Amino acid sequence: MGGPKLKIGCFRYETTAALFDGSVTVEGADVSMETARTIPEIFERMMRDHEFDVSELGLTFYLRTFGEDSPFIAIPVFPNRVFRHSCVFVNVDSGITEPSDFVGKTIGEFGMYSQDSGVWAKGILMDEYGFRPEQNRWVIGGLDNPAPPFDFVPQTHPSDLDVAVAPDALGPMLEAGKIDALFSANVPQCVLDGSPSVRRLFPDYEAVERDYHRRTGIFPMMHTIVIRRDSAAAEPSMARAIYHAFVEAKDAAAERYRVGRRIFEAQSMAPWMNALFERNTEQFGEDWWPYGMAANRPALDANLRYQFEQGLVDRRWDPDEVFLAASLDT
C-alpha cells in the first residue's frame, strides 16, 4: 500500500483485532501493527523512545508528559475501559468492610501512584464515599513479582502524601496482611487462586458498577490512542483516517456479537453470553463502547478532574485541550 508508513503499537483487544488481521486498515497509509507481552511495555516503548507513530497510552501516562509541550496528542479512541469498583482488594483481617474504614490504612498500587485504574478507583471513592487518599500510607511496586516503580514516567504525587517503594510484591503482601488493601489494574494471583485471606471491597461489584453507570453515564476509560506530533500521522487528514480505522475495527468486533445473537452467542464459550448481551444492550444501547468526544465528555471531565484533585497535574485540563483539534467534532 502507498502513503506514509505508520507504526502502530497497541494491545490486541477485540476492539483492535481487525487492525492486526488486516481486515481494517488506515486509508492512505502503509500500516504495521505491533504489540507486546504486557501493556506497560507498549507504554514504555512510546514514552522512553517514541518508538511508534501511533500508540495506545494510559491517560495518566499521557498527562504526565504535560510538564512541557507533550510530544504526543491524543485522539478520542479508548481501547481499554473497565469499571473500577472491582479493582479494590482488601485483606480480610484489615478491618476494612466499607470505604469509610480506609482511614489510616496502608494501600498498595502497581507501578506508580494513581496509575489509570487507581485514578478512577480513588476518584469514585472520593465522590461517592468521602475517601481521602492523604489519610493513607501508599506503597508502590510489582503485583505478583517484586518490581520497582516505573522509571519511564514521572512518579508524581502530592508532596505531603506518604508514598514508599514496596519491599515485596503487592499481591503476596496483601495476602499476608503486610498491606491492608490493594488498588490494582489486574487481578492479583492470590485472588485468582481463591485465597481466603483476600476479598474485594465490593463483593457484588457488577451490581454496584451497573448502578454507578446508570446514575452517572460514565464507563471509565483507562487508555487512549496518541499520535506522535512529529509524525506524518499527526497531519489532520491522516489523524482522522487513523481515528476512523479504530472506530471501524471496534465496530467489526461489536457486529460479531450482534450477528451471534441469532445462534445464542454459541461462538462464545461463556454460558449465558446471550443474556449478558441483552442486559448490556438494554443498559448501554447499541454502542456499548463509544469513541469520539461527544459520547465521552462526562467520563473525560471526571477523569481530568480526578487527575487534578489527586495532585497529578498542576491544573484542571479541559478535554478540548488534550485531544487533537481535528477530532473535537467526533
Phi and psi restraints in degrees (value plus and minus 20) as a CYANA .aco file:
   2 GLY   PHI    -100.7   -60.7
   2 GLY   PSI    -191.5  -151.5
   3 GLY   PHI      68.3   108.3
   3 GLY   PSI     156.5   196.5
   4 PRO   PHI     -84.5   -44.5
   4 PRO   PSI     127.7   167.7
   5 LYS   PHI    -102.0   -62.0
   5 LYS   PSI     107.3   147.3
   6 LEU   PHI    -140.8  -100.8
   6 LEU   PSI     104.4   144.4
   7 LYS   PHI    -120.4   -80.4
   7 LYS   PSI      97.0   137.0
   8 ILE   PHI    -133.4   -93.4
   8 ILE   PSI     105.9   145.9
   9 GLY   PHI    -132.0   -92.0
   9 GLY   PSI     101.0   141.0
  10 CYS   PHI    -181.2  -141.2
  10 CYS   PSI     146.4   186.4
  11 PHE   PHI     -96.2   -56.2
  11 PHE   PSI     134.5   174.5
  12 ARG   PHI    -110.5   -70.5
  12 ARG   PSI      75.1   115.1
  13 TYR   PHI    -120.8   -80.8
  13 TYR   PSI     153.5   193.5
  14 GLU   PHI     -77.3   -37.3
  14 GLU   PSI     -56.7   -16.7
  15 THR   PHI     -89.5   -49.5
  15 THR   PSI     -38.6     1.4
  16 THR   PHI    -138.3   -98.3
  16 THR   PSI     -22.2    17.8
  17 ALA   PHI     -77.8   -37.8
  17 ALA   PSI     -57.3   -17.3
  18 ALA   PHI     -86.6   -46.6
  18 ALA   PSI     -45.5    -5.5
  19 LEU   PHI     -92.4   -52.4
  19 LEU   PSI     -55.5   -15.5
  20 PHE   PHI     -94.3   -54.3
  20 PHE   PSI     -56.9   -16.9
  21 ASP   PHI    -106.2   -66.2
  21 ASP   PSI     -22.2    17.8
  22 GLY   PHI      64.5   104.5
  22 GLY   PSI     -19.7    20.3
  23 SER   PHI     -91.7   -51.7
  23 SER   PSI     -37.9     2.1
  24 VAL   PHI    -149.5  -109.5
  24 VAL   PSI     118.2   158.2
  25 THR   PHI    -161.9  -121.9
  25 THR   PSI     155.6   195.6
  26 VAL   PHI    -108.9   -68.9
  26 VAL   PSI      98.6   138.6
  27 GLU   PHI     -80.8   -40.8
  27 GLU   PSI     110.5   150.5
  28 GLY   PHI      63.2   103.2
  28 GLY   PSI      -9.3    30.7
  29 ALA   PHI    -154.9  -114.9
  29 ALA   PSI     135.7   175.7
  30 ASP   PHI    -122.1   -82.1
  30 ASP   PSI      83.2   123.2
  31 VAL   PHI    -121.3   -81.3
  31 VAL   PSI     115.3   155.3
  32 SER   PHI    -140.0  -100.0
  32 SER   PSI     109.9   149.9
  33 MET   PHI    -121.3   -81.3
  33 MET   PSI     116.3   156.3
  34 GLU   PHI    -153.7  -113.7
  34 GLU   PSI     127.9   167.9
  35 THR   PHI    -153.6  -113.6
  35 THR   PSI    -188.0  -148.0
  36 ALA   PHI    -170.9  -130.9
  36 ALA   PSI     151.5   191.5
  37 ARG   PHI     -84.5   -44.5
  37 ARG   PSI     -58.8   -18.8
  38 THR   PHI    -150.0  -110.0
  38 THR   PSI     135.9   175.9
  39 ILE   PHI     -85.1   -45.1
  39 ILE   PSI     -62.6   -22.6
  40 PRO   PHI     -76.7   -36.7
  40 PRO   PSI     -47.4    -7.4
  41 GLU   PHI     -83.9   -43.9
  41 GLU   PSI     -58.4   -18.4
  42 ILE   PHI     -83.8   -43.8
  42 ILE   PSI     -65.3   -25.3
  43 PHE   PHI     -78.7   -38.7
  43 PHE   PSI     -65.9   -25.9
  44 GLU   PHI     -81.8   -41.8
  44 GLU   PSI     -63.1   -23.1
  45 ARG   PHI     -83.0   -43.0
  45 ARG   PSI     -53.6   -13.6
  46 MET   PHI     -99.7   -59.7
  46 MET   PSI     -64.8   -24.8
  47 MET   PHI     -87.7   -47.7
  47 MET   PSI     -62.9   -22.9
  48 ARG   PHI    -102.1   -62.1
  48 ARG   PSI     -65.0   -25.0
  49 ASP   PHI    -135.5   -95.5
  49 ASP   PSI     -22.3    17.7
  50 HIS   PHI      30.5    70.5
  50 HIS   PSI      24.6    64.6
  51 GLU   PHI     -89.2   -49.2
  51 GLU   PSI     -51.5   -11.5
  52 PHE   PHI    -124.2   -84.2
  52 PHE   PSI     132.3   172.3
  53 ASP   PHI     -93.1   -53.1
  53 ASP   PSI     -55.5   -15.5
  54 VAL   PHI    -157.8  -117.8
  54 VAL   PSI     116.2   156.2
  55 SER   PHI    -170.5  -130.5
  55 SER   PSI     126.8   166.8
  56 GLU   PHI     -87.7   -47.7
  56 GLU   PSI     120.0   160.0
  57 LEU   PHI    -173.9  -133.9
  57 LEU   PSI     115.5   155.5
  58 GLY   PHI     -79.9   -39.9
  58 GLY   PSI     121.3   161.3
  59 LEU   PHI     -76.5   -36.5
  59 LEU   PSI     -60.9   -20.9
  60 THR   PHI     -86.4   -46.4
  60 THR   PSI     -60.1   -20.1
  61 PHE   PHI     -82.8   -42.8
  61 PHE   PSI     -65.2   -25.2
  62 TYR   PHI     -78.4   -38.4
  62 TYR   PSI     -68.7   -28.7
  63 LEU   PHI     -86.5   -46.5
  63 LEU   PSI     -44.1    -4.1
  64 ARG   PHI     -97.7   -57.7
  64 ARG   PSI     -20.2    19.8
  65 THR   PHI    -112.0   -72.0
  65 THR   PSI     -16.1    23.9
  66 PHE   PHI    -109.7   -69.7
  66 PHE   PSI     -10.0    30.0
  67 GLY   PHI     -81.7   -41.7
  67 GLY   PSI     -58.5   -18.5
  68 GLU   PHI    -142.4  -102.4
  68 GLU   PSI    -188.7  -148.7
  69 ASP   PHI     -80.8   -40.8
  69 ASP   PSI     103.9   143.9
  70 SER   PHI     -85.9   -45.9
  70 SER   PSI     119.8   159.8
  71 PRO   PHI     -95.2   -55.2
  71 PRO   PSI     -23.2    16.8
  72 PHE   PHI    -144.2  -104.2
  72 PHE   PSI     138.9   178.9
  73 ILE   PHI    -157.2  -117.2
  73 ILE   PSI     117.6   157.6
  74 ALA   PHI    -111.4   -71.4
  74 ALA   PSI     133.2   173.2
  75 ILE   PHI    -136.7   -96.7
  75 ILE   PSI     132.0   172.0
  76 PRO   PHI     -98.5   -58.5
  76 PRO   PSI      44.9    84.9
  77 VAL   PHI    -139.4   -99.4
  77 VAL   PSI     112.6   152.6
  78 PHE   PHI    -152.4  -112.4
  78 PHE   PSI      63.6   103.6
  79 PRO   PHI     -93.8   -53.8
  79 PRO   PSI     -33.9     6.1
  80 ASN   PHI    -149.9  -109.9
  80 ASN   PSI      95.4   135.4
  81 ARG   PHI    -155.7  -115.7
  81 ARG   PSI     117.3   157.3
  82 VAL   PHI    -169.5  -129.5
  82 VAL   PSI     112.7   152.7
  83 PHE   PHI     -89.3   -49.3
  83 PHE   PSI     116.2   156.2
  84 ARG   PHI    -130.1   -90.1
  84 ARG   PSI     -13.6    26.4
  85 HIS   PHI     -78.7   -38.7
  85 HIS   PSI     -51.1   -11.1
  86 SER   PHI     -96.1   -56.1
  86 SER   PSI     -28.0    12.0
  87 CYS   PHI    -117.3   -77.3
  87 CYS   PSI     -12.4    27.6
  88 VAL   PHI    -123.4   -83.4
  88 VAL   PSI      95.2   135.2
  89 PHE   PHI    -134.3   -94.3
  89 PHE   PSI     125.2   165.2
  90 VAL   PHI    -153.3  -113.3
  90 VAL   PSI     130.3   170.3
  91 ASN   PHI     -95.2   -55.2
  91 ASN   PSI     116.6   156.6
  92 VAL   PHI     -85.6   -45.6
  92 VAL   PSI     -40.3    -0.3
  93 ASP   PHI    -119.0   -79.0
  93 ASP   PSI      -9.4    30.6
  94 SER   PHI     -97.2   -57.2
  94 SER   PSI     -35.5     4.5
  95 GLY   PHI      63.3   103.3
  95 GLY   PSI     -14.3    25.7
  96 ILE   PHI    -114.4   -74.4
  96 ILE   PSI      91.7   131.7
  97 THR   PHI    -139.5   -99.5
  97 THR   PSI     -35.3     4.7
  98 GLU   PHI    -171.4  -131.4
  98 GLU   PSI     145.0   185.0
  99 PRO   PHI     -77.0   -37.0
  99 PRO   PSI     -51.3   -11.3
 100 SER   PHI     -86.2   -46.2
 100 SER   PSI     -34.5     5.5
 101 ASP   PHI    -103.6   -63.6
 101 ASP   PSI     -20.8    19.2
 102 PHE   PHI     -94.0   -54.0
 102 PHE   PSI     -38.1     1.9
 103 VAL   PHI     -75.2   -35.2
 103 VAL   PSI     106.4   146.4
 104 GLY   PHI      61.6   101.6
 104 GLY   PSI     -16.2    23.8
 105 LYS   PHI    -110.7   -70.7
 105 LYS   PSI     142.3   182.3
 106 THR   PHI    -121.5   -81.5
 106 THR   PSI     107.1   147.1
 107 ILE   PHI    -143.3  -103.3
 107 ILE   PSI     116.8   156.8
 108 GLY   PHI    -118.0   -78.0
 108 GLY   PSI     130.3   170.3
 109 GLU   PHI    -160.3  -120.3
 109 GLU   PSI     124.2   164.2
 110 PHE   PHI    -102.0   -62.0
 110 PHE   PSI     103.8   143.8
 111 GLY   PHI      63.8   103.8
 111 GLY   PSI     -61.9   -21.9
 112 MET   PHI    -185.6  -145.6
 112 MET   PSI     138.1   178.1
 113 TYR   PHI     -93.6   -53.6
 113 TYR   PSI     107.1   147.1
 114 SER   PHI      38.9    78.9
 114 SER   PSI      34.0    74.0
 115 GLN   PHI     -89.9   -49.9
 115 GLN   PSI     160.0   200.0
 116 ASP   PHI     -75.6   -35.6
 116 ASP   PSI     -65.8   -25.8
 117 SER   PHI     -85.3   -45.3
 117 SER   PSI     -57.0   -17.0
 118 GLY   PHI     -89.0   -49.0
 118 GLY   PSI     -55.6   -15.6
 119 VAL   PHI     -78.1   -38.1
 119 VAL   PSI     -68.7   -28.7
 120 TRP   PHI     -86.9   -46.9
 120 TRP   PSI     -65.6   -25.6
 121 ALA   PHI     -81.0   -41.0
 121 ALA   PSI     -68.0   -28.0
 122 LYS   PHI     -82.2   -42.2
 122 LYS   PSI     -66.2   -26.2
 123 GLY   PHI     -81.4   -41.4
 123 GLY   PSI     -63.2   -23.2
 124 ILE   PHI     -85.4   -45.4
 124 ILE   PSI     -63.7   -23.7
 125 LEU   PHI     -84.4   -44.4
 125 LEU   PSI     -55.4   -15.4
 126 MET   PHI     -86.5   -46.5
 126 MET   PSI     -66.0   -26.0
 127 ASP   PHI     -86.2   -46.2
 127 ASP   PSI     -62.9   -22.9
 128 GLU   PHI    -119.7   -79.7
 128 GLU   PSI     -41.6    -1.6
 129 TYR   PHI    -153.4  -113.4
 129 TYR   PSI     -16.3    23.7
 130 GLY   PHI      55.4    95.4
 130 GLY   PSI       0.2    40.2
 131 PHE   PHI     -82.5   -42.5
 131 PHE   PSI     122.2   162.2
 132 ARG   PHI    -149.5  -109.5
 132 ARG   PSI      86.4   126.4
 133 PRO   PHI     -78.4   -38.4
 133 PRO   PSI     -49.9    -9.9
 134 GLU   PHI     -89.9   -49.9
 134 GLU   PSI     -30.4     9.6
 135 GLN   PHI    -108.3   -68.3
 135 GLN   PSI     -12.0    28.0
 136 ASN   PHI    -145.1  -105.1
 136 ASN   PSI     143.0   183.0
 137 ARG   PHI    -119.4   -79.4
 137 ARG   PSI     121.0   161.0
 138 TRP   PHI    -143.4  -103.4
 138 TRP   PSI     117.4   157.4
 139 VAL   PHI    -146.6  -106.6
 139 VAL   PSI     118.3   158.3
 140 ILE   PHI    -138.7   -98.7
 140 ILE   PSI     112.2   152.2
 141 GLY   PHI    -194.5  -154.5
 141 GLY   PSI    -180.2  -140.2
 142 GLY   PHI     -98.9   -58.9
 142 GLY   PSI     139.8   179.8
 143 LEU   PHI    -101.0   -61.0
 143 LEU   PSI     -85.9   -45.9
 144 ASP   PHI    -128.9   -88.9
 144 ASP   PSI     -28.8    11.2
 145 ASN   PHI    -153.4  -113.4
 145 ASN   PSI     123.8   163.8
 146 PRO   PHI     -78.2   -38.2
 146 PRO   PSI     117.1   157.1
 147 ALA   PHI    -179.3  -139.3
 147 ALA   PSI     123.8   163.8
 148 PRO   PHI     -92.4   -52.4
 148 PRO   PSI     144.1   184.1
 149 PRO   PHI     -77.5   -37.5
 149 PRO   PSI     133.6   173.6
 150 PHE   PHI     -74.7   -34.7
 150 PHE   PSI     113.9   153.9
 151 ASP   PHI    -125.6   -85.6
 151 ASP   PSI     -12.9    27.1
 152 PHE   PHI    -125.1   -85.1
 152 PHE   PSI     -10.5    29.5
 153 VAL   PHI    -164.3  -124.3
 153 VAL   PSI     122.7   162.7
 154 PRO   PHI     -78.6   -38.6
 154 PRO   PSI     113.1   153.1
 155 GLN   PHI    -108.0   -68.0
 155 GLN   PSI      58.2    98.2
 156 THR   PHI    -109.9   -69.9
 156 THR   PSI     114.2   154.2
 157 HIS   PHI    -185.3  -145.3
 157 HIS   PSI     140.6   180.6
 158 PRO   PHI     -77.1   -37.1
 158 PRO   PSI     122.8   162.8
 159 SER   PHI     -84.7   -44.7
 159 SER   PSI     -44.9    -4.9
 160 ASP   PHI    -112.6   -72.6
 160 ASP   PSI     -12.0    28.0
 161 LEU   PHI    -108.0   -68.0
 161 LEU   PSI     119.4   159.4
 162 ASP   PHI    -105.5   -65.5
 162 ASP   PSI      77.6   117.6
 163 VAL   PHI    -146.4  -106.4
 163 VAL   PSI     107.5   147.5
 164 ALA   PHI    -154.0  -114.0
 164 ALA   PSI     145.6   185.6
 165 VAL   PHI    -102.6   -62.6
 165 VAL   PSI     113.0   153.0
 166 ALA   PHI     -88.6   -48.6
 166 ALA   PSI     116.8   156.8
 167 PRO   PHI     -98.4   -58.4
 167 PRO   PSI     -31.1     8.9
 168 ASP   PHI    -169.9  -129.9
 168 ASP   PSI     158.9   198.9
 169 ALA   PHI     -86.5   -46.5
 169 ALA   PSI     123.1   163.1
 170 LEU   PHI     -90.4   -50.4
 170 LEU   PSI     -59.5   -19.5
 171 GLY   PHI     -79.2   -39.2
 171 GLY   PSI     -72.8   -32.8
 172 PRO   PHI     -80.7   -40.7
 172 PRO   PSI     -55.5   -15.5
 173 MET   PHI     -83.6   -43.6
 173 MET   PSI     -60.7   -20.7
 174 LEU   PHI     -84.3   -44.3
 174 LEU   PSI     -65.5   -25.5
 175 GLU   PHI     -82.6   -42.6
 175 GLU   PSI     -56.0   -16.0
 176 ALA   PHI    -103.0   -63.0
 176 ALA   PSI     -24.9    15.1
 177 GLY   PHI      60.7   100.7
 177 GLY   PSI      -5.2    34.8
 178 LYS   PHI    -100.3   -60.3
 178 LYS   PSI     -39.0     1.0
 179 ILE   PHI    -148.8  -108.8
 179 ILE   PSI     136.6   176.6
 180 ASP   PHI    -107.7   -67.7
 180 ASP   PSI     -49.7    -9.7
 181 ALA   PHI    -172.4  -132.4
 181 ALA   PSI     145.8   185.8
 182 LEU   PHI    -163.6  -123.6
 182 LEU   PSI     107.2   147.2
 183 PHE   PHI    -122.2   -82.2
 183 PHE   PSI      94.1   134.1
 184 SER   PHI    -154.1  -114.1
 184 SER   PSI     117.1   157.1
 185 ALA   PHI     -89.1   -49.1
 185 ALA   PSI     -50.9   -10.9
 186 ASN   PHI    -137.7   -97.7
 186 ASN   PSI     138.3   178.3
 187 VAL   PHI     -96.9   -56.9
 187 VAL   PSI     103.7   143.7
 188 PRO   PHI     -86.1   -46.1
 188 PRO   PSI     132.9   172.9
 189 GLN   PHI     -80.0   -40.0
 189 GLN   PSI     -54.9   -14.9
 190 CYS   PHI     -81.3   -41.3
 190 CYS   PSI     -52.7   -12.7
 191 VAL   PHI     -93.9   -53.9
 191 VAL   PSI     -62.7   -22.7
 192 LEU   PHI     -80.4   -40.4
 192 LEU   PSI     -51.9   -11.9
 193 ASP   PHI    -103.1   -63.1
 193 ASP   PSI     -23.1    16.9
 194 GLY   PHI      57.2    97.2
 194 GLY   PSI      10.3    50.3
 195 SER   PHI     -77.1   -37.1
 195 SER   PSI     110.5   150.5
 196 PRO   PHI     -93.6   -53.6
 196 PRO   PSI     -26.5    13.5
 197 SER   PHI    -109.1   -69.1
 197 SER   PSI     -27.9    12.1
 198 VAL   PHI    -151.9  -111.9
 198 VAL   PSI     121.4   161.4
 199 ARG   PHI    -164.6  -124.6
 199 ARG   PSI     148.5   188.5
 200 ARG   PHI    -100.0   -60.0
 200 ARG   PSI     130.1   170.1
 201 LEU   PHI     -80.8   -40.8
 201 LEU   PSI     -59.8   -19.8
 202 PHE   PHI    -133.9   -93.9
 202 PHE   PSI      70.3   110.3
 203 PRO   PHI     -78.3   -38.3
 203 PRO   PSI     -59.3   -19.3
 204 ASP   PHI    -115.6   -75.6
 204 ASP   PSI      40.3    80.3
 205 TYR   PHI     -87.7   -47.7
 205 TYR   PSI     -50.6   -10.6
 206 GLU   PHI     -82.2   -42.2
 206 GLU   PSI     -64.3   -24.3
 207 ALA   PHI     -82.9   -42.9
 207 ALA   PSI     -61.3   -21.3
 208 VAL   PHI     -85.6   -45.6
 208 VAL   PSI     -63.1   -23.1
 209 GLU   PHI     -90.1   -50.1
 209 GLU   PSI     -58.1   -18.1
 210 ARG   PHI     -85.0   -45.0
 210 ARG   PSI     -59.1   -19.1
 211 ASP   PHI     -85.0   -45.0
 211 ASP   PSI     -62.1   -22.1
 212 TYR   PHI     -78.4   -38.4
 212 TYR   PSI     -65.3   -25.3
 213 HIS   PHI     -84.7   -44.7
 213 HIS   PSI     -61.4   -21.4
 214 ARG   PHI     -82.2   -42.2
 214 ARG   PSI     -57.7   -17.7
 215 ARG   PHI     -99.3   -59.3
 215 ARG   PSI     -53.6   -13.6
 216 THR   PHI    -128.6   -88.6
 216 THR   PSI     -43.4    -3.4
 217 GLY   PHI      54.9    94.9
 217 GLY   PSI     -10.9    29.1
 218 ILE   PHI    -118.0   -78.0
 218 ILE   PSI     106.1   146.1
 219 PHE   PHI    -133.7   -93.7
 219 PHE   PSI      81.6   121.6
 220 PRO   PHI     -79.1   -39.1
 220 PRO   PSI     111.5   151.5
 221 MET   PHI    -120.1   -80.1
 221 MET   PSI     118.3   158.3
 222 MET   PHI    -113.8   -73.8
 222 MET   PSI     -65.1   -25.1
 223 HIS   PHI    -143.5  -103.5
 223 HIS   PSI     134.7   174.7
 224 THR   PHI    -145.7  -105.7
 224 THR   PSI    -197.2  -157.2
 225 ILE   PHI    -131.7   -91.7
 225 ILE   PSI     108.4   148.4
 226 VAL   PHI    -135.5   -95.5
 226 VAL   PSI     132.4   172.4
 227 ILE   PHI    -136.4   -96.4
 227 ILE   PSI     115.3   155.3
 228 ARG   PHI     -88.6   -48.6
 228 ARG   PSI     107.7   147.7
 229 ARG   PHI     -83.5   -43.5
 229 ARG   PSI     -46.6    -6.6
 230 ASP   PHI    -113.2   -73.2
 230 ASP   PSI      -7.7    32.3
 231 SER   PHI    -120.1   -80.1
 231 SER   PSI     136.1   176.1
 232 ALA   PHI     -79.7   -39.7
 232 ALA   PSI     -42.4    -2.4
 233 ALA   PHI     -83.2   -43.2
 233 ALA   PSI     -41.7    -1.7
 234 ALA   PHI    -100.0   -60.0
 234 ALA   PSI     -29.3    10.7
 235 GLU   PHI     -80.5   -40.5
 235 GLU   PSI     113.9   153.9
 236 PRO   PHI     -70.9   -30.9
 236 PRO   PSI     -63.0   -23.0
 237 SER   PHI     -87.9   -47.9
 237 SER   PSI     -57.2   -17.2
 238 MET   PHI     -92.0   -52.0
 238 MET   PSI     -58.7   -18.7
 239 ALA   PHI     -81.6   -41.6
 239 ALA   PSI     -60.1   -20.1
 240 ARG   PHI     -87.8   -47.8
 240 ARG   PSI     -55.9   -15.9
 241 ALA   PHI     -84.7   -44.7
 241 ALA   PSI     -58.1   -18.1
 242 ILE   PHI     -84.4   -44.4
 242 ILE   PSI     -65.6   -25.6
 243 TYR   PHI     -76.7   -36.7
 243 TYR   PSI     -68.5   -28.5
 244 HIS   PHI     -85.9   -45.9
 244 HIS   PSI     -52.0   -12.0
 245 ALA   PHI     -86.0   -46.0
 245 ALA   PSI     -63.0   -23.0
 246 PHE   PHI     -85.2   -45.2
 246 PHE   PSI     -58.4   -18.4
 247 VAL   PHI     -82.6   -42.6
 247 VAL   PSI     -65.2   -25.2
 248 GLU   PHI     -83.4   -43.4
 248 GLU   PSI     -59.7   -19.7
 249 ALA   PHI     -85.0   -45.0
 249 ALA   PSI     -61.8   -21.8
 250 LYS   PHI     -84.6   -44.6
 250 LYS   PSI     -62.7   -22.7
 251 ASP   PHI     -85.5   -45.5
 251 ASP   PSI     -52.9   -12.9
 252 ALA   PHI     -84.1   -44.1
 252 ALA   PSI     -58.9   -18.9
 253 ALA   PHI     -86.2   -46.2
 253 ALA   PSI     -62.6   -22.6
 254 ALA   PHI     -83.8   -43.8
 254 ALA   PSI     -56.7   -16.7
 255 GLU   PHI     -84.2   -44.2
 255 GLU   PSI     -52.6   -12.6
 256 ARG   PHI     -81.8   -41.8
 256 ARG   PSI     -57.1   -17.1
 257 TYR   PHI     -89.7   -49.7
 257 TYR   PSI     -60.8   -20.8
 258 ARG   PHI     -82.7   -42.7
 258 ARG   PSI     -63.3   -23.3
 259 VAL   PHI     -87.0   -47.0
 259 VAL   PSI     -57.0   -17.0
 260 GLY   PHI     -85.6   -45.6
 260 GLY   PSI     -37.7     2.3
 261 ARG   PHI     -78.4   -38.4
 261 ARG   PSI     -52.7   -12.7
 262 ARG   PHI     -82.4   -42.4
 262 ARG   PSI     -50.2   -10.2
 263 ILE   PHI    -132.0   -92.0
 263 ILE   PSI       9.2    49.2
 264 PHE   PHI      37.4    77.4
 264 PHE   PSI      16.4    56.4
 265 GLU   PHI      33.7    73.7
 265 GLU   PSI      15.1    55.1
 266 ALA   PHI     -85.8   -45.8
 266 ALA   PSI     -33.8     6.2
 267 GLN   PHI     -90.0   -50.0
 267 GLN   PSI     -34.9     5.1
 268 SER   PHI    -117.7   -77.7
 268 SER   PSI     124.6   164.6
 269 MET   PHI     -97.8   -57.8
 269 MET   PSI     -33.0     7.0
 270 ALA   PHI     -98.1   -58.1
 270 ALA   PSI      99.8   139.8
 271 PRO   PHI     -80.2   -40.2
 271 PRO   PSI     127.1   167.1
 272 TRP   PHI      41.2    81.2
 272 TRP   PSI       4.5    44.5
 273 MET   PHI     -80.8   -40.8
 273 MET   PSI     -54.2   -14.2
 274 ASN   PHI     -82.9   -42.9
 274 ASN   PSI     -61.5   -21.5
 275 ALA   PHI     -85.2   -45.2
 275 ALA   PSI     -59.2   -19.2
 276 LEU   PHI     -83.6   -43.6
 276 LEU   PSI     -63.5   -23.5
 277 PHE   PHI     -76.6   -36.6
 277 PHE   PSI     -65.3   -25.3
 278 GLU   PHI     -87.0   -47.0
 278 GLU   PSI     -60.2   -20.2
 279 ARG   PHI     -83.1   -43.1
 279 ARG   PSI     -63.2   -23.2
 280 ASN   PHI     -87.7   -47.7
 280 ASN   PSI     -58.3   -18.3
 281 THR   PHI     -85.6   -45.6
 281 THR   PSI     -57.2   -17.2
 282 GLU   PHI     -83.9   -43.9
 282 GLU   PSI     -58.8   -18.8
 283 GLN   PHI    -103.6   -63.6
 283 GLN   PSI     -60.4   -20.4
 284 PHE   PHI    -122.0   -82.0
 284 PHE   PSI     -32.8     7.2
 285 GLY   PHI      62.3   102.3
 285 GLY   PSI    -186.9  -146.9
 286 GLU   PHI     -91.6   -51.6
 286 GLU   PSI     -48.6    -8.6
 287 ASP   PHI    -128.1   -88.1
 287 ASP   PSI      75.8   115.8
 288 TRP   PHI     -89.5   -49.5
 288 TRP   PSI     -46.4    -6.4
 289 TRP   PHI    -150.4  -110.4
 289 TRP   PSI      47.0    87.0
 290 PRO   PHI     -91.4   -51.4
 290 PRO   PSI     122.6   162.6
 291 TYR   PHI    -126.8   -86.8
 291 TYR   PSI     153.1   193.1
 292 GLY   PHI      75.2   115.2
 292 GLY   PSI     141.2   181.2
 293 MET   PHI     -95.0   -55.0
 293 MET   PSI     -65.2   -25.2
 294 ALA   PHI     -78.8   -38.8
 294 ALA   PSI     -65.9   -25.9
 295 ALA   PHI     -94.5   -54.5
 295 ALA   PSI     -35.5     4.5
 296 ASN   PHI    -134.5   -94.5
 296 ASN   PSI     -16.8    23.2
 297 ARG   PHI     -78.1   -38.1
 297 ARG   PSI     -64.9   -24.9
 298 PRO   PHI     -78.5   -38.5
 298 PRO   PSI     -62.5   -22.5
 299 ALA   PHI     -88.7   -48.7
 299 ALA   PSI     -61.8   -21.8
 300 LEU   PHI     -85.4   -45.4
 300 LEU   PSI     -61.4   -21.4
 301 ASP   PHI     -79.2   -39.2
 301 ASP   PSI     -63.8   -23.8
 302 ALA   PHI     -84.0   -44.0
 302 ALA   PSI     -66.0   -26.0
 303 ASN   PHI     -82.0   -42.0
 303 ASN   PSI     -64.8   -24.8
 304 LEU   PHI     -87.7   -47.7
 304 LEU   PSI     -53.5   -13.5
 305 ARG   PHI     -84.5   -44.5
 305 ARG   PSI     -64.3   -24.3
 306 TYR   PHI     -82.0   -42.0
 306 TYR   PSI     -60.5   -20.5
 307 GLN   PHI     -77.4   -37.4
 307 GLN   PSI     -61.0   -21.0
 308 PHE   PHI     -93.9   -53.9
 308 PHE   PSI     -66.3   -26.3
 309 GLU   PHI     -83.4   -43.4
 309 GLU   PSI     -49.1    -9.1
 310 GLN   PHI    -110.1   -70.1
 310 GLN   PSI     -13.2    26.8
 311 GLY   PHI      52.8    92.8
 311 GLY   PSI       7.0    47.0
 312 LEU   PHI    -113.4   -73.4
 312 LEU   PSI     -43.0    -3.0
 313 VAL   PHI    -151.6  -111.6
 313 VAL   PSI     139.3   179.3
 314 ASP   PHI    -108.0   -68.0
 314 ASP   PSI     -26.5    13.5
 315 ARG   PHI    -174.6  -134.6
 315 ARG   PSI     144.4   184.4
 316 ARG   PHI    -103.7   -63.7
 316 ARG   PSI      93.2   133.2
 317 TRP   PHI    -100.7   -60.7
 317 TRP   PSI     130.1   170.1
 318 ASP   PHI    -114.8   -74.8
 318 ASP   PSI     123.5   163.5
 319 PRO   PHI     -73.1   -33.1
 319 PRO   PSI     -55.6   -15.6
 320 ASP   PHI     -85.6   -45.6
 320 ASP   PSI     -39.9     0.1
 321 GLU   PHI    -104.1   -64.1
 321 GLU   PSI     -40.0     0.0
 322 VAL   PHI    -132.0   -92.0
 322 VAL   PSI     -19.9    20.1
 323 PHE   PHI    -138.6   -98.6
 323 PHE   PSI     132.5   172.5
 324 LEU   PHI     -74.2   -34.2
 324 LEU   PSI     112.1   152.1
 325 ALA   PHI     -76.4   -36.4
 325 ALA   PSI     -56.6   -16.6
 326 ALA   PHI     -90.5   -50.5
 326 ALA   PSI     -27.4    12.6
 327 SER   PHI    -128.6   -88.6
 327 SER   PSI     -18.6    21.4
 328 LEU   PHI     -92.3   -52.3
 328 LEU   PSI     -35.7     4.3
 329 ASP   PHI    -112.2   -72.2
 329 ASP   PSI     -10.8    29.2
